[in-house]
């Protein structure tokens, strides 16, 4: 019974280690390209010239200067 518990613990540690490495490698893969690699679009479902439209345009201008 004790040997089974020890083997289960070792297997659990091995699986957790593999999952950790998979997460690390996935993070490295995700950071390979520059962001954003295409234009970002804002879709505003309200009338042109409204408060939401103006606020979105101001935010887009600030983001454009910040991101490049």
C-alpha positions as CSV (number, residue, x, y, z in Angstrom):
1,X,0.0,0.0,0.0
2,X,2.8,2.4,0.9
3,X,4.6,1.6,-2.4
4,X,1.5,2.4,-4.4
5,X,1.2,5.8,-2.7
6,X,4.8,6.6,-3.4
7,X,4.4,5.6,-7.0
8,X,1.3,7.7,-7.3
9,X,3.1,10.7,-5.8
10,X,6.0,10.3,-8.2
11,X,3.6,10.1,-11.1
12,X,1.7,13.1,-9.9
13,X,4.9,15.1,-9.6
14,X,6.0,14.0,-13.1
15,X,2.7,15.1,-14.6
16,X,2.7,18.4,-12.9
17,X,6.3,19.0,-14.1
18,X,5.3,18.2,-17.7
19,X,2.3,20.5,-17.5
20,X,4.5,23.3,-16.1
21,X,7.0,22.9,-19.0
22,X,4.1,22.8,-21.5
23,X,2.9,26.1,-20.2
24,X,6.3,27.6,-20.3
25,X,6.9,26.5,-23.8
26,X,3.4,27.7,-24.9
27,X,4.2,31.1,-23.5
28,X,7.5,31.3,-25.5
29,X,5.7,30.3,-28.6
30,X,3.0,32.9,-28.1
31,X,5.6,35.8,-27.9
32,X,7.4,35.1,-31.2
33,X,5.7,37.8,-33.3
34,X,5.3,41.6,-32.8
35,X,1.9,42.7,-31.6
36,X,-0.2,44.0,-33.2
37,X,0.7,42.6,-36.6
38,X,-2.3,44.1,-38.3
39,X,-4.6,47.1,-37.6
40,X,-6.9,47.0,-34.6
41,X,-10.6,47.8,-35.3
42,X,-13.1,49.3,-32.9
43,X,-16.7,48.6,-33.8
44,X,-18.9,51.2,-32.2
45,X,-22.6,50.3,-32.6
46,X,-23.8,53.9,-32.0
47,X,-24.3,57.0,-34.1
48,X,-21.4,58.9,-35.5
49,X,-20.7,62.0,-33.4
50,X,-22.2,60.6,-30.2
51,X,-20.4,60.5,-26.9
52,X,-19.4,56.9,-27.4
53,X,-18.0,57.6,-30.8
54,X,-16.0,60.6,-29.7
55,X,-14.6,58.7,-26.7
56,X,-13.6,55.7,-28.9
57,X,-11.8,58.0,-31.3
58,X,-9.9,59.6,-28.5
59,X,-8.9,56.3,-27.1
60,X,-7.9,55.0,-30.5
61,X,-5.7,58.1,-31.1
62,X,-4.0,57.6,-27.7
63,X,-3.5,53.9,-28.4
64,X,-2.1,54.6,-31.8
65,X,0.5,56.9,-30.3
66,X,1.3,54.4,-27.5
67,X,1.6,51.3,-29.6
68,X,2.9,52.9,-32.8
